[in-house]
Amino acid sequence: MGGLAQRTRQAARKVGWYVSTLMGDNHYRRYVEHRARTHPGEPVLSERDYWKMRHSSADANPGARCC
């Protein structure tokens, strides 16, 4: 029975990761990690400014999206 519970927890974690990635919950964290790796010592946008930039960029270049 322990194996089933462990597999269920693993599946729930994977689904949670997928949903949070799909919804963009980790985008800012990935941006900060990228900046630290590729541009160490340079300033990083605040989370608020990051999302402003991201949304204004999406509005300026809509591409293929549903709305």
N, C-alpha and C positions, 0 to 999 in steps of 0.2 A: 504494500500500500504506500510506502514511503516514496517509491519510484514514481508513482502516479502524481503524488503531491508535488514532487520536485519538478517533474515535466510540466505540470500545470503552472507553477510559479515561473518557470523559464518562458513558457509560451506567453504568459501575461506580461512579463518584462519586455519581450520582443514586440508584442502588440503595442504596449505603452510607448516604446521607443519609436515605432513606426508612426503612430498617431502624433506624437510630439514633433517628429521630424516633418511630417506632412503639414502640420499647422504652423511650423516655423519657430517653435519654442526654443530651439537650439541655434538659430541663425546668428544671434548676437555673440553667443559664446564662441562659435566657430570663427566669426569675424575677428574677435579679440585674439584667439589663438593664432590665426593667420597673420595678423599684424605683428604679434610678438615674434613669430618665426621668420617672417620675411622682411620686417622693418623694425628691428629691435631699437628701443630707445626713442622712437618717434611717437608723437601723441596719438591717442586712440579716441575715436568719437565716443561720447557718452551714449548710453543705450537709447536715450530719447532722440539724440541727433542721428544716430544710426538708422532708426526706424523712419525718421523724417526723410533722410536721404533715400532710403530704399523705396518708400512710397512715392516720393516725387519722381524718382527714376522710372518706376513702373507706370506712373501716369504719363510721363513724357514719351515713353516707348512701350505702348501697350502690348504689342506682339499678339500672341495667341493666348487668350484667356476667356473665361466664360462671361464676364460681366463688363 
